[in-house]
C-alpha cells in the first residue's frame, strides 16, 4: 500500500520576514517542513507498522530548495520523495492539480495524509481540492486514526474541543491536527540515511497541467504594523476587572 504524505516548504515562523517587491519575501531565511505536516509524517510512520506492505512517499510542490524539506520528511520516516519544481507561486487550485498529477504518475494511493493547514498561507483548501480531484472522502483536523477492515475510524476535533467520529473507506485523505500525535524527530543516523534516499524531481511544465477556469492571485504583501496605545486602568481590583471586560467586549471584540 502506498501512503502519500503531502508536505509544504514554508518559512520558519521564528524568522524575521521581510517583504520584497510587491508580492515576494526575502528568502535568505530558514525554511522548514510545515509543522502540521510533521504530524502527518509521524502518523504515516506509525501506520506503516500496522500495514506491513506500506510505503511512505513524501510529495511537495516547491522551488528547488524544497528538496531540503523532503529530506526532513525522509529522515522522519518517509521511504522516498517526489519534488514538483516550479518558481511560480501557485494557488491551492494549481497546487492540488500538481499534487494530483504527481501522485497518479507514481501509483495508486492507499491513503493520503496532509497537515490541516500551512503556517504561511493558512488557506486550508489544498487537501480538499486534492481529495475532490481523486474522488476520495476527506476529513480535517484529525486527532486519531484507527485502521479497520477496508477503512479507518477517525476522530476530528471540532469547535470548543468537541470530537466528531467518522468511518471512512480507504483510500481516503486525512488532514492531521496537532492532537494526532507528538512528532518524532529523527536521530543523526536517520538524517544521514535520508541523504541517500530517492527523490524524484519533476518540473511543473512536464506535468502539462490544464489551466484552471478560476484562480487566486496574490496582489500585494504588506508587513503588519502594530499600533499600540498603552492605557492605564485605575481603581479597585473589581473596577479594573470590569474595565478590562468592557475593553475586550467593546473595543477588542474578542469576547
GROMACS elastic network, one bead per residue, 0.5 to 0.9 nm:
[ bonds ]
;  ai    aj funct       b0    kb
    1    51     6  0.75802   500
    1    52     6  0.86386   500
    1    53     6  0.58116   500
    1    55     6  0.62328   500
    1    56     6  0.87164   500
    1   108     6  0.84800   500
    1   109     6  0.72151   500
    1   110     6  0.53929   500
    1   111     6  0.79881   500
    2    53     6  0.83707   500
    2    54     6  0.56465   500
    2    56     6  0.61612   500
    2    57     6  0.71977   500
    2   107     6  0.76674   500
    2   108     6  0.70477   500
    2   109     6  0.52163   500
    2   110     6  0.52431   500
    2   111     6  0.67609   500
    2   112     6  0.85176   500
    3    44     6  0.69426   500
    3    48     6  0.84980   500
    3    54     6  0.66449   500
    3    55     6  0.59191   500
    3    57     6  0.61900   500
    3    58     6  0.85142   500
    3   109     6  0.61445   500
    3   110     6  0.58465   500
    3   112     6  0.57308   500
    3   113     6  0.74260   500
    4    44     6  0.84447   500
    4    55     6  0.82776   500
    4    56     6  0.58795   500
    4    58     6  0.58533   500
    4    59     6  0.69412   500
    4   103     6  0.76686   500
    4   109     6  0.65840   500
    4   110     6  0.80534   500
    4   111     6  0.64054   500
    4   113     6  0.62703   500
    4   114     6  0.85356   500
    5    37     6  0.79248   500
    5    40     6  0.67176   500
    5    41     6  0.64226   500
    5    44     6  0.75665   500
    5    56     6  0.71434   500
    5    57     6  0.61104   500
    5    59     6  0.60995   500
    5    60     6  0.86454   500
    5    73     6  0.89518   500
    5    78     6  0.83413   500
    5   111     6  0.85507   500
    5   112     6  0.57970   500
    5   114     6  0.57021   500
    5   115     6  0.88059   500
    6    37     6  0.74199   500
    6    40     6  0.83881   500
    6    41     6  0.88459   500
    6    57     6  0.84965   500
    6    58     6  0.58910   500
    6    60     6  0.58754   500
    6    61     6  0.88242   500
    6    99     6  0.78273   500
    6   112     6  0.75056   500
    6   113     6  0.64017   500
    6   114     6  0.50988   500
    6   115     6  0.78008   500
    6   127     6  0.87243   500
    7    33     6  0.67764   500
    7    34     6  0.66702   500
    7    36     6  0.87713   500
    7    37     6  0.55707   500
    7    38     6  0.82501   500
    7    40     6  0.85503   500
    7    41     6  0.86189   500
    7    58     6  0.67470   500
    7    59     6  0.60818   500
    7    60     6  0.53174   500
    7    61     6  0.82591   500
    7    69     6  0.79626   500
    7    70     6  0.78148   500
    7    73     6  0.80946   500
    7   113     6  0.89350   500
    7   114     6  0.65654   500
    7   115     6  0.74436   500
    8    32     6  0.82753   500
    8    33     6  0.59038   500
    8    34     6  0.54340   500
    8    37     6  0.74020   500
    8    59     6  0.84464   500
    8    60     6  0.58348   500
    8    61     6  0.71755   500
    8    62     6  0.76091   500
    8    66     6  0.80374   500
    8    69     6  0.75141   500
    8    70     6  0.88250   500
    8   115     6  0.89446   500
    8   118     6  0.72037   500
    9    31     6  0.64931   500
    9    32     6  0.57298   500
    9    33     6  0.52026   500
    9    34     6  0.62411   500
    9    60     6  0.75276   500
    9    61     6  0.81018   500
    9    62     6  0.66440   500
    9    63     6  0.86794   500
    9    65     6  0.83247   500
    9    66     6  0.56405   500
    9    67     6  0.87486   500
    9    68     6  0.83574   500
    9    69     6  0.58093   500
    9    70     6  0.84128   500
   10    13     6  0.84746   500
   10    30     6  0.86905   500
   10    31     6  0.53704   500
   10    32     6  0.55731   500
   10    33     6  0.61989   500
   10    34     6  0.57779   500
   10    66     6  0.88978   500
   10    69     6  0.86952   500
   10   118     6  0.77512   500
   10   119     6  0.73170   500
   10   120     6  0.63937   500
   11    14     6  0.84340   500
   11    15     6  0.71738   500
   11    17     6  0.82170   500
   11    27     6  0.82217   500
   11    29     6  0.71986   500
   11    30     6  0.60658   500
   11    32     6  0.62322   500
   11    33     6  0.84987   500
   11    34     6  0.83714   500
   11   119     6  0.84200   500
   11   120     6  0.71576   500
   12    15     6  0.53419   500
   12    16     6  0.86618   500
   12    29     6  0.77172   500
   12    30     6  0.55937   500
   12    31     6  0.52634   500
   12    32     6  0.60507   500
   12    33     6  0.85875   500
   12    34     6  0.85523   500
   12   119     6  0.89460   500
   13    16     6  0.80467   500
   13    17     6  0.86106   500
   13    31     6  0.89405   500
   13   119     6  0.76169   500
   13   120     6  0.82201   500
   14    17     6  0.89145   500
   14    30     6  0.88452   500
   15    29     6  0.65969   500
   15    30     6  0.68051   500
   15    31     6  0.88436   500
   16    29     6  0.78179   500
   17    25     6  0.67183   500
   17    26     6  0.69005   500
   17    27     6  0.84753   500
   17    29     6  0.79683   500
   17   223     6  0.83809   500
   18    24     6  0.86620   500
   18    25     6  0.55254   500
   18    26     6  0.54475   500
   18    27     6  0.85388   500
   18   223     6  0.76735   500
   19    22     6  0.75917   500
   19    23     6  0.74149   500
   19    24     6  0.59366   500
   19    26     6  0.62827   500
   19   221     6  0.67390   500
   19   222     6  0.68770   500
   19   223     6  0.67620   500
   20    23     6  0.68811   500
   20    26     6  0.56987   500
   20   221     6  0.85761   500
   21    24     6  0.57919   500
   21    25     6  0.76110   500
   21   220     6  0.86665   500
   21   221     6  0.84159   500
   22    25     6  0.88819   500
   22   219     6  0.73941   500
   22   220     6  0.50644   500
   22   221     6  0.59816   500
   22   222     6  0.81007   500
   23   218     6  0.66657   500
   23   219     6  0.65848   500
   23   221     6  0.51139   500
   23   222     6  0.84687   500
   24    27     6  0.86054   500
   24   220     6  0.84688   500
   24   221     6  0.72265   500
   25    28     6  0.89937   500
   25   221     6  0.85067   500
   26    29     6  0.72235   500
   27    30     6  0.79043   500
   27    31     6  0.83210   500
   28    31     6  0.89585   500
   31    34     6  0.89736   500
   31    65     6  0.87417   500
   31    66     6  0.86188   500
   31    68     6  0.85369   500
   31    69     6  0.79076   500
   32    35     6  0.82591   500
   32    66     6  0.86102   500
   32    68     6  0.76482   500
   32    69     6  0.57341   500
   32    72     6  0.81501   500
   33    36     6  0.85206   500
   33    37     6  0.69359   500
   33    38     6  0.71738   500
   33    66     6  0.88516   500
   33    68     6  0.84875   500
   33    69     6  0.51149   500
   33    70     6  0.78361   500
   33    72     6  0.70921   500
   33    73     6  0.76420   500
   34    37     6  0.53258   500
   34    38     6  0.68701   500
   34    69     6  0.86081   500
   34   115     6  0.77936   500
   34   117     6  0.85081   500
   34   118     6  0.60179   500
   34   119     6  0.66295   500
   34   120     6  0.85691   500
   35    38     6  0.52620   500
   35    39     6  0.73062   500
   35   115     6  0.78225   500
   35   118     6  0.77823   500
   35   119     6  0.75782   500
   35   178     6  0.88777   500
   35   183     6  0.88727   500
   36    39     6  0.55264   500
   36    40     6  0.69283   500
   36   114     6  0.77680   500
   36   116     6  0.64340   500
   36   117     6  0.67295   500
   36   118     6  0.69927   500
   36   119     6  0.81497   500
   36   175     6  0.87235   500
   36   176     6  0.66289   500
   36   177     6  0.66073   500
   36   178     6  0.66292   500
   37    41     6  0.63194   500
   37    42     6  0.85698   500
   37    73     6  0.89113   500
   37   113     6  0.83085   500
   37   114     6  0.57701   500
   37   116     6  0.78690   500
   37   117     6  0.83564   500
   37   118     6  0.81619   500
   37   175     6  0.86099   500
   37   176     6  0.72604   500
   37   177     6  0.89611   500
   38    41     6  0.51916   500
   38    42     6  0.61143   500
   38    43     6  0.85683   500
   38    73     6  0.77074   500
   38    76     6  0.81803   500
   38   114     6  0.89278   500
   38   115     6  0.75681   500
   38   176     6  0.88859   500
   38   182     6  0.87700   500
   38   183     6  0.57610   500
   38   184     6  0.79878   500
   38   185     6  0.88132   500
   39    42     6  0.50839   500
   39    43     6  0.61420   500
   39    44     6  0.86003   500
   39   114     6  0.84494   500
   39   115     6  0.69851   500
   39   176     6  0.61714   500
   39   177     6  0.72444   500
   39   178     6  0.67912   500
   39   179     6  0.86555   500
   39   180     6  0.66961   500
   39   181     6  0.61920   500
   39   182     6  0.68486   500
   39   183     6  0.53282   500
   39   184     6  0.83112   500
   40    43     6  0.51752   500
   40    44     6  0.62009   500
   40    45     6  0.87102   500
   40   113     6  0.56257   500
   40   114     6  0.55561   500
   40   115     6  0.58929   500
   40   174     6  0.85629   500
   40   175     6  0.73448   500
   40   176     6  0.55090   500
   40   177     6  0.83716   500
   40   180     6  0.83646   500
   40   181     6  0.88368   500
   40   183     6  0.85275   500
   41    45     6  0.62319   500
   41    46     6  0.87147   500
   41    56     6  0.84604   500
   41    58     6  0.81464   500
   41    73     6  0.68481   500
   41    76     6  0.69155   500
   41    77     6  0.70484   500
   41    78     6  0.71176   500
   41   113     6  0.76809   500
   41   114     6  0.81680   500
   41   183     6  0.79866   500
   41   184     6  0.86913   500
   42    45     6  0.51328   500
   42    46     6  0.64223   500
   42    47     6  0.87901   500
   42    76     6  0.70350   500
   42    77     6  0.74049   500
   42   181     6  0.74290   500
   42   182     6  0.77319   500
   42   183     6  0.55547   500
   42   184     6  0.59484   500
   42   185     6  0.87406   500
   43    47     6  0.61264   500
   43    48     6  0.85334   500
   43   113     6  0.84164   500
   43   145     6  0.84810   500
   43   176     6  0.84901   500
   43   180     6  0.77173   500
   43   181     6  0.72303   500
   43   183     6  0.83901   500
   44    47     6  0.50675   500
   44    48     6  0.61281   500
   44    49     6  0.89430   500
   44    56     6  0.68321   500
   44    77     6  0.80441   500
   44    78     6  0.80122   500
   44   113     6  0.74662   500
   45    48     6  0.51776   500
   45    49     6  0.69731   500
   45    56     6  0.76088   500
   45    76     6  0.79947   500
   45    77     6  0.57549   500
   45    78     6  0.72994   500
   46    49     6  0.55149   500
   46    50     6  0.71432   500
   47    50     6  0.50601   500
   47    51     6  0.61235   500
   47    52     6  0.87149   500
   47    54     6  0.80475   500
   47   145     6  0.89221   500
   47   147     6  0.83428   500
   48    51     6  0.50184   500
   48    52     6  0.60684   500
   48    53     6  0.75447   500
   48    54     6  0.53262   500
   48    55     6  0.72286   500
   48    56     6  0.77481   500
   49    52     6  0.59738   500
   49    54     6  0.82421   500
   50    53     6  0.88612   500
   50    54     6  0.84915   500
   50   147     6  0.83408   500
   51    54     6  0.54181   500
   52    55     6  0.88208   500
   54   110     6  0.87464   500
   55    78     6  0.77677   500
   55    79     6  0.63906   500
   55    80     6  0.84534   500
   56    74     6  0.89477   500
   56    77     6  0.76209   500
   56    79     6  0.52355   500
   56    80     6  0.68836   500
   56    81     6  0.85001   500
   57    74     6  0.85541   500
   57    78     6  0.57599   500
   57    79     6  0.59551   500
   57    80     6  0.51621   500
   57    81     6  0.53128   500
   57    82     6  0.72297   500
   58    70     6  0.66254   500
   58    73     6  0.66055   500
   58    74     6  0.74161   500
   58    78     6  0.61356   500
   58    79     6  0.78656   500
   58    80     6  0.64259   500
   58    82     6  0.62518   500
   58    83     6  0.84726   500
   58   199     6  0.89821   500
   59    70     6  0.74611   500
   59    80     6  0.88728   500
   59    81     6  0.57227   500
   59    83     6  0.59877   500
   59    84     6  0.78309   500
   59    99     6  0.72994   500
   59   102     6  0.80166   500
   59   103     6  0.79204   500
   60    66     6  0.73437   500
   60    67     6  0.86360   500
   60    69     6  0.84318   500
   60    70     6  0.73467   500
   60    81     6  0.81546   500
   60    82     6  0.65304   500
   60    83     6  0.52573   500
   60    84     6  0.62283   500
   60    85     6  0.84891   500
   60    99     6  0.73368   500
   61    66     6  0.75753   500
   61    82     6  0.85929   500
   61    83     6  0.59909   500
   61    85     6  0.60135   500
   61    86     6  0.72008   500
   61    90     6  0.88374   500
   61    95     6  0.69078   500
   61    98     6  0.72555   500
   61    99     6  0.71738   500
   61   204     6  0.83877   500
   62    65     6  0.73233   500
   62    66     6  0.52424   500
   62    67     6  0.83311   500
   62    83     6  0.71791   500
   62    84     6  0.63472   500
   62    85     6  0.52960   500
   62    86     6  0.58291   500
   62    87     6  0.72959   500
   62    88     6  0.85098   500
   62    89     6  0.86531   500
   63    66     6  0.55349   500
   63    67     6  0.82377   500
   63    83     6  0.87555   500
   63    84     6  0.80387   500
   63    85     6  0.51641   500
   63    86     6  0.51719   500
   63    87     6  0.54005   500
   63    88     6  0.81593   500
   64    67     6  0.61097   500
   64    68     6  0.86300   500
   64    83     6  0.81217   500
   64    84     6  0.85907   500
   64    85     6  0.58348   500
   64    86     6  0.75042   500
   64    87     6  0.82379   500
   65    68     6  0.59535   500
   65    69     6  0.77933   500
   65    85     6  0.89885   500
   66    69     6  0.52381   500
   66    70     6  0.65397   500
   66    71     6  0.87689   500
   66    83     6  0.72998   500
   66    84     6  0.89362   500
   66    85     6  0.80301   500
   67    71     6  0.61433   500
   67    72     6  0.86724   500
   67    81     6  0.87398   500
   67    82     6  0.89572   500
   67    83     6  0.68238   500
   67   199     6  0.78731   500
   67   201     6  0.89850   500
   68    71     6  0.50213   500
   68    72     6  0.63897   500
   68    73     6  0.88041   500
   69    72     6  0.50610   500
   69    73     6  0.64248   500
   69    74     6  0.87310   500
   70    74     6  0.61462   500
   70    75     6  0.85646   500
   70    78     6  0.87741   500
   70    80     6  0.85280   500
   70    81     6  0.62509   500
   70    82     6  0.79664   500
   70    83     6  0.76698   500
   70   199     6  0.78447   500
   71    75     6  0.61347   500
   71    76     6  0.85957   500
   71    78     6  0.89510   500
   71    80     6  0.89265   500
   71    81     6  0.80537   500
   71   191     6  0.79717   500
   71   194     6  0.59605   500
   71   195     6  0.67245   500
   71   197     6  0.82614   500
   71   199     6  0.84310   500
   72    75     6  0.50721   500
   72    76     6  0.62876   500
   72    77     6  0.89198   500
   72    78     6  0.89628   500
   72   186     6  0.83538   500
   72   191     6  0.75943   500
   72   194     6  0.76988   500
   73    76     6  0.50303   500
   73    77     6  0.65464   500
   73    78     6  0.57867   500
   73    79     6  0.88700   500
   73    80     6  0.88029   500
   73    81     6  0.82240   500
   73   194     6  0.84766   500
   74    77     6  0.52779   500
   74    79     6  0.60848   500
   74    80     6  0.63899   500
   74    81     6  0.72532   500
   74   190     6  0.83337   500
   74   191     6  0.79938   500
   74   193     6  0.85201   500
   74   194     6  0.52944   500
   74   195     6  0.83250   500
   74   197     6  0.72419   500
   75    78     6  0.69270   500
   75    79     6  0.88015   500
   75   185     6  0.81725   500
   75   186     6  0.56806   500
   75   187     6  0.80208   500
   75   188     6  0.88783   500
   75   189     6  0.87870   500
   75   190     6  0.51910   500
   75   192     6  0.78894   500
   75   193     6  0.71985   500
   75   195     6  0.82626   500
   76   183     6  0.86827   500
   76   184     6  0.66561   500
   76   185     6  0.61489   500
   76   186     6  0.52493   500
   76   187     6  0.86360   500
   76   190     6  0.74607   500
   76   191     6  0.81097   500
   76   194     6  0.85619   500
   77   184     6  0.88936   500
   77   186     6  0.80858   500
   77   190     6  0.82074   500
   77   194     6  0.86961   500
   78    81     6  0.74059   500
   78   194     6  0.87366   500
   79   194     6  0.85517   500
   79   197     6  0.69546   500
   79   198     6  0.78922   500
   80   194     6  0.86901   500
   80   197     6  0.58291   500
   80   198     6  0.50860   500
   80   199     6  0.58465   500
   80   200     6  0.81298   500
   81   197     6  0.80061   500
   81   198     6  0.62946   500
   81   200     6  0.62065   500
   81   201     6  0.85180   500
   82   102     6  0.75528   500
   82   103     6  0.85232   500
   82   106     6  0.88459   500
   82   198     6  0.84522   500
   82   199     6  0.54519   500
   82   201     6  0.59389   500
   82   202     6  0.75708   500
   83   102     6  0.86301   500
   83   199     6  0.68239   500
   83   200     6  0.61088   500
   83   202     6  0.61969   500
   83   203     6  0.81864   500
   84    98     6  0.74259   500
   84    99     6  0.80226   500
   84   102     6  0.74167   500
   84   200     6  0.84561   500
   84   201     6  0.59297   500
   84   203     6  0.54175   500
   84   204     6  0.58551   500
   84   207     6  0.87554   500
   85   201     6  0.69259   500
   85   202     6  0.61507   500
   85   204     6  0.58506   500
   85   205     6  0.88535   500
   86    89     6  0.79883   500
   86    90     6  0.87276   500
   86   203     6  0.63418   500
   86   204     6  0.57135   500
   86   205     6  0.81439   500
   87    90     6  0.89655   500
   89   217     6  0.88436   500
   89   218     6  0.85241   500
   90    93     6  0.77371   500
   90    94     6  0.58207   500
   90    95     6  0.58208   500
   90   216     6  0.85729   500
   90   217     6  0.85368   500
   91    94     6  0.56804   500
   91    95     6  0.60587   500
   91    96     6  0.85738   500
   91   126     6  0.85518   500
   91   215     6  0.69244   500
   91   216     6  0.58217   500
   91   217     6  0.71856   500
   91   218     6  0.85644   500
   92    96     6  0.59183   500
   92    97     6  0.84853   500
   92   123     6  0.77811   500
   92   124     6  0.86434   500
   92   125     6  0.61186   500
   92   127     6  0.86302   500
   92   129     6  0.75580   500
   92   215     6  0.84974   500
   92   216     6  0.79845   500
   93    96     6  0.54068   500
   93    97     6  0.64149   500
   93    98     6  0.88216   500
   93   125     6  0.81804   500
   93   126     6  0.68685   500
   93   129     6  0.67514   500
   93   130     6  0.85331   500
   93   212     6  0.73729   500
   93   214     6  0.82663   500
   93   215     6  0.67950   500
   93   216     6  0.80527   500
   94    98     6  0.60595   500
   94    99     6  0.85479   500
   94   126     6  0.88719   500
   94   209     6  0.82919   500
   94   211     6  0.82045   500
   94   212     6  0.72706   500
   94   215     6  0.80964   500
   95    98     6  0.50844   500
   95    99     6  0.61814   500
   95   100     6  0.84658   500
   95   126     6  0.68503   500
   95   129     6  0.89790   500
   95   130     6  0.85098   500
   96    99     6  0.51119   500
   96   100     6  0.59528   500
   96   101     6  0.85766   500
   96   125     6  0.88207   500
   96   126     6  0.54795   500
   96   127     6  0.72149   500
   96   128     6  0.85026   500
   96   129     6  0.58425   500
   96   131     6  0.86163   500
   96   133     6  0.79627   500
   97   101     6  0.61534   500
   97   102     6  0.85387   500
   97   129     6  0.81124   500
   97   130     6  0.69197   500
   97   133     6  0.75584   500
   97   209     6  0.71814   500
   97   210     6  0.87667   500
   98   101     6  0.52482   500
   98   102     6  0.61006   500
   98   103     6  0.85694   500
   98   204     6  0.70671   500
   98   207     6  0.72472   500
   98   209     6  0.72552   500
   99   102     6  0.50989   500
   99   103     6  0.60184   500
   99   104     6  0.85444   500
   99   130     6  0.72387   500
  100   103     6  0.53548   500
  100   104     6  0.62247   500
  100   105     6  0.85571   500
  100   130     6  0.61968   500
  100   131     6  0.87119   500
  100   133     6  0.69027   500
  100   134     6  0.70650   500
  101   104     6  0.53193   500
  101   105     6  0.60405   500
  101   106     6  0.86671   500
  101   207     6  0.66747   500
  101   209     6  0.79871   500
  102   105     6  0.52246   500
  102   106     6  0.64444   500
  102   107     6  0.89631   500
  102   202     6  0.80539   500
  102   207     6  0.74982   500
  103   106     6  0.51991   500
  103   107     6  0.62722   500
  103   108     6  0.73754   500
  103   109     6  0.74629   500
  104   107     6  0.51980   500
  104   108     6  0.61143   500
  104   109     6  0.79276   500
  104   134     6  0.89970   500
  105   108     6  0.85805   500
  109   112     6  0.66317   500
  109   171     6  0.65684   500
  109   172     6  0.85066   500
  110   170     6  0.64126   500
  110   172     6  0.74071   500
  111   170     6  0.66203   500
  111   172     6  0.54452   500
  111   173     6  0.61917   500
  111   174     6  0.79811   500
  112   131     6  0.88246   500
  112   171     6  0.75490   500
  112   172     6  0.63086   500
  112   174     6  0.63587   500
  112   175     6  0.84808   500
  113   127     6  0.88130   500
  113   172     6  0.85892   500
  113   173     6  0.58076   500
  113   174     6  0.50333   500
  113   175     6  0.57766   500
  113   176     6  0.71027   500
  114   117     6  0.82198   500
  114   127     6  0.69788   500
  114   140     6  0.89299   500
  114   173     6  0.76988   500
  114   174     6  0.64022   500
  114   176     6  0.60529   500
  115   118     6  0.71086   500
  115   127     6  0.84675   500
  115   140     6  0.83313   500
  115   141     6  0.80588   500
  115   174     6  0.82369   500
  115   177     6  0.66276   500
  115   178     6  0.87891   500
  116   124     6  0.64885   500
  116   127     6  0.79078   500
  116   140     6  0.57666   500
  116   141     6  0.55307   500
  116   142     6  0.80112   500
  116   174     6  0.83626   500
  116   176     6  0.52112   500
  116   177     6  0.57262   500
  116   178     6  0.86821   500
  117   120     6  0.88019   500
  117   121     6  0.80951   500
  117   122     6  0.54494   500
  117   123     6  0.66875   500
  117   125     6  0.80845   500
  117   126     6  0.85710   500
  117   127     6  0.86172   500
  117   141     6  0.88951   500
  117   175     6  0.80310   500
  117   176     6  0.86269   500
  117   177     6  0.86058   500
  118   121     6  0.59376   500
  118   122     6  0.50203   500
  118   123     6  0.72673   500
  118   124     6  0.72619   500
  119   122     6  0.55569   500
  120   123     6  0.86570   500
  121   124     6  0.82666   500
  122   125     6  0.85988   500
  123   126     6  0.76371   500
  124   127     6  0.71011   500
  124   128     6  0.79808   500
  125   128     6  0.55968   500
  125   129     6  0.63105   500
  125   130     6  0.87351   500
  126   129     6  0.51483   500
  126   130     6  0.60720   500
  126   131     6  0.85761   500
  127   130     6  0.51127   500
  127   131     6  0.61342   500
  127   132     6  0.86235   500
  127   138     6  0.79515   500
  127   140     6  0.85299   500
  127   173     6  0.75163   500
  127   174     6  0.82516   500
  127   175     6  0.71682   500
  128   131     6  0.50476   500
  128   132     6  0.61593   500
  128   133     6  0.86795   500
  128   137     6  0.89532   500
  128   138     6  0.67714   500
  128   139     6  0.83904   500
  128   140     6  0.88343   500
  128   173     6  0.83658   500
  129   132     6  0.50953   500
  129   133     6  0.63030   500
  129   134     6  0.87382   500
  130   133     6  0.51523   500
  130   134     6  0.63012   500
  130   135     6  0.84777   500
  130   136     6  0.85450   500
  130   173     6  0.85210   500
  131   134     6  0.51458   500
  131   135     6  0.58500   500
  131   137     6  0.65569   500
  131   138     6  0.62340   500
  131   172     6  0.76199   500
  131   173     6  0.62327   500
  132   136     6  0.62871   500
  132   137     6  0.79683   500
  132   138     6  0.85928   500
  133   136     6  0.78809   500
  135   172     6  0.88341   500
  136   169     6  0.89699   500
  136   170     6  0.83168   500
  136   171     6  0.67245   500
  136   172     6  0.51753   500
  136   173     6  0.66406   500
  137   168     6  0.70060   500
  137   169     6  0.77787   500
  137   170     6  0.84370   500
  137   171     6  0.79591   500
  137   172     6  0.51770   500
  137   173     6  0.63296   500
  137   174     6  0.85852   500
  138   168     6  0.82439   500
  138   172     6  0.58981   500
  138   174     6  0.56944   500
  138   175     6  0.78037   500
  139   142     6  0.68228   500
  139   154     6  0.87001   500
  139   156     6  0.74125   500
  139   166     6  0.85164   500
  139   168     6  0.89226   500
  139   172     6  0.84707   500
  139   173     6  0.66705   500
  139   174     6  0.51704   500
  139   175     6  0.62141   500
  139   176     6  0.88467   500
  140   143     6  0.89623   500
  140   156     6  0.66100   500
  140   157     6  0.83702   500
  140   173     6  0.85829   500
  140   174     6  0.59786   500
  140   176     6  0.64792   500
  140   177     6  0.73289   500
  141   155     6  0.84774   500
  141   156     6  0.53801   500
  141   157     6  0.57854   500
  141   158     6  0.77751   500
  141   174     6  0.81066   500
  141   175     6  0.57610   500
  141   176     6  0.52554   500
  141   178     6  0.77047   500
  141   179     6  0.82654   500
  141   180     6  0.83593   500
  142   145     6  0.74798   500
  142   154     6  0.67712   500
  142   155     6  0.57390   500
  142   157     6  0.64394   500
  142   174     6  0.67126   500
  142   175     6  0.59846   500
  142   177     6  0.52357   500
  142   178     6  0.83621   500
  142   179     6  0.76850   500
  142   180     6  0.63790   500
  143   154     6  0.74379   500
  143   155     6  0.56340   500
  143   156     6  0.56396   500
  143   157     6  0.64931   500
  143   163     6  0.88057   500
  143   176     6  0.66556   500
  143   177     6  0.57193   500
  143   178     6  0.71171   500
  143   181     6  0.74408   500
  144   153     6  0.81112   500
  144   154     6  0.53564   500
  144   155     6  0.51407   500
  144   156     6  0.73368   500
  144   176     6  0.87605   500
  144   179     6  0.78586   500
  144   180     6  0.54298   500
  144   181     6  0.81869   500
  145   152     6  0.64461   500
  145   153     6  0.59667   500
  145   155     6  0.68656   500
  145   180     6  0.80586   500
  146   151     6  0.87113   500
  146   152     6  0.54447   500
  146   153     6  0.50310   500
  146   154     6  0.61430   500
  146   155     6  0.89188   500
  147   150     6  0.80371   500
  147   151     6  0.61087   500
  147   153     6  0.63020   500
  147   154     6  0.85149   500
  148   151     6  0.51562   500
  148   152     6  0.51178   500
  148   153     6  0.67611   500
  149   152     6  0.76788   500
  149   169     6  0.88373   500
  150   168     6  0.87789   500
  150   169     6  0.60336   500
  150   170     6  0.60188   500
  150   171     6  0.86549   500
  151   167     6  0.71728   500
  151   168     6  0.55619   500
  151   171     6  0.75601   500
  151   172     6  0.84334   500
  152   166     6  0.82511   500
  152   167     6  0.58244   500
  152   168     6  0.54712   500
  152   169     6  0.64289   500
  152   170     6  0.71406   500
  152   172     6  0.88960   500
  153   165     6  0.70749   500
  153   166     6  0.58170   500
  153   168     6  0.65099   500
  153   169     6  0.88970   500
  154   164     6  0.81888   500
  154   165     6  0.56332   500
  154   166     6  0.53427   500
  154   167     6  0.63384   500
  154   168     6  0.77983   500
  154   174     6  0.89996   500
  155   163     6  0.60892   500
  155   164     6  0.54776   500
  155   166     6  0.63603   500
  155   167     6  0.89335   500
  156   162     6  0.83453   500
  156   163     6  0.55194   500
  156   164     6  0.51051   500
  156   165     6  0.63996   500
  156   166     6  0.78132   500
  156   176     6  0.89858   500
  156   177     6  0.81953   500
  157   160     6  0.85412   500
  157   161     6  0.60165   500
  157   162     6  0.58647   500
  157   164     6  0.64423   500
  157   177     6  0.78792   500
  157   179     6  0.82405   500
  158   161     6  0.57771   500
  158   162     6  0.50663   500
  158   163     6  0.57574   500
  158   164     6  0.68543   500
  159   162     6  0.59630   500
  159   163     6  0.84801   500
  168   171     6  0.84263   500
  168   172     6  0.70159   500
  169   172     6  0.66198   500
  170   173     6  0.85636   500
  176   179     6  0.81083   500
  176   180     6  0.63722   500
  176   181     6  0.89760   500
  177   180     6  0.56805   500
  177   181     6  0.84491   500
  178   181     6  0.67541   500
  178   182     6  0.78831   500
  179   182     6  0.78672   500
  181   184     6  0.87797   500
  186   189     6  0.80299   500
  186   190     6  0.57329   500
  186   191     6  0.63711   500
  187   190     6  0.52044   500
  187   191     6  0.63720   500
  187   192     6  0.88162   500
  188   191     6  0.50579   500
  188   192     6  0.63003   500
  188   193     6  0.86966   500
  189   192     6  0.50655   500
  189   193     6  0.61685   500
  189   194     6  0.85918   500
  190   193     6  0.50500   500
  190   194     6  0.60927   500
  190   195     6  0.89167   500
  191   194     6  0.51174   500
  191   195     6  0.68383   500
  192   195     6  0.55564   500
  192   196     6  0.75593   500
  193   196     6  0.56044   500
  193   197     6  0.68363   500
  194   197     6  0.51756   500
  194   198     6  0.85145   500
  195   198     6  0.83958   500
  202   205     6  0.83496   500
  202   206     6  0.67792   500
  202   207     6  0.75082   500
  203   206     6  0.53834   500
  203   207     6  0.69002   500
  204   207     6  0.53403   500
  204   208     6  0.71470   500
  204   209     6  0.78339   500
  205   208     6  0.54322   500
  205   209     6  0.75083   500
  206   209     6  0.82547   500
  209   212     6  0.87303   500
  211   214     6  0.84801   500
  212   215     6  0.66170   500
  218   221     6  0.77862   500
  222   225     6  0.87753   500
  233   239     6  0.88526   500
  233   240     6  0.60632   500
  233   243     6  0.73857   500
  233   244     6  0.81984   500
  234   237     6  0.85678   500
  234   239     6  0.77847   500
  234   240     6  0.62288   500
  235   238     6  0.78885   500
  235   239     6  0.55858   500
  235   240     6  0.58575   500
  236   239     6  0.50968   500
  236   240     6  0.60979   500
  236   241     6  0.85164   500
  237   240     6  0.51079   500
  237   241     6  0.60717   500
  237   242     6  0.86053   500
  238   241     6  0.51488   500
  238   242     6  0.62707   500
  238   243     6  0.87531   500
  239   242     6  0.51010   500
  239   243     6  0.62804   500
  239   244     6  0.87317   500
  240   243     6  0.50483   500
  240   244     6  0.62145   500
  240   245     6  0.86840   500
  241   244     6  0.51256   500
  241   245     6  0.63093   500
  241   246     6  0.86981   500
  242   245     6  0.51713   500
  242   246     6  0.62626   500
  242   247     6  0.87552   500
  243   246     6  0.50310   500
  243   247     6  0.62052   500
  243   248     6  0.86393   500
  244   247     6  0.51369   500
  244   248     6  0.61901   500
  244   249     6  0.85746   500
  245   248     6  0.51460   500
  245   249     6  0.61064   500
  245   250     6  0.85013   500
  245   255     6  0.82125   500
  246   249     6  0.51098   500
  246   250     6  0.57813   500
  246   251     6  0.76389   500
  247   250     6  0.53991   500
  247   251     6  0.50629   500
  247   252     6  0.62233   500
  247   253     6  0.77917   500
  248   251     6  0.58755   500
  248   253     6  0.54569   500
  248   254     6  0.57428   500
  248   255     6  0.60953   500
  249   252     6  0.61666   500
  249   254     6  0.61384   500
  249   255     6  0.52276   500
  250   253     6  0.54642   500
  250   254     6  0.86075   500
  250   255     6  0.87291   500
  251   254     6  0.84392   500
  252   255     6  0.81406   500
